[in-house]
Amino acid sequence: MKSGPVGHPRLERMLGAVLRYGTGLASGVIALGLALAVAGWPAGSNRYAVLSGMGVVTAGIALLILLPVLRVALMLAVFLFERDYRYAAIAALVLTIISLGFIFGVQTAAAAA
């Protein structure tokens, strides 16, 4: 067993890559959505409303929101692989709290609608 997260340089490199490339991808999706919105695409068609500029921007924002969740899931997987069960349990607890917050938030929004 390692002596805490300092003993996980591989994890730090993987997390850095996920956050760097994920942020770049989400920023690119948001920029594409803004460009589509400025160009007015699709012009007057409700058929492709999800693919409208603002729909693409919304997808980019969702990617940005999902990055921390992906980070915690990656940490859980790495800690389990390295048999560091103490930190795996902490990561699982954080992932459970995030999941419960999402579930209760969706239920509350559905009840309010």
Buried (B, 14 or more C-beta within 10 A) or exposed (E): EBEEBEEBEEBEEBBEEBBEEBEEBBEEBBEBBBEBBEEEBBEEEEEEEEBBBEBBBBBBBEBBEEBEBBBBBBBBBBBBEBEBEEBBEBBBEBBEEBEEEEEEEEEEEEEEE
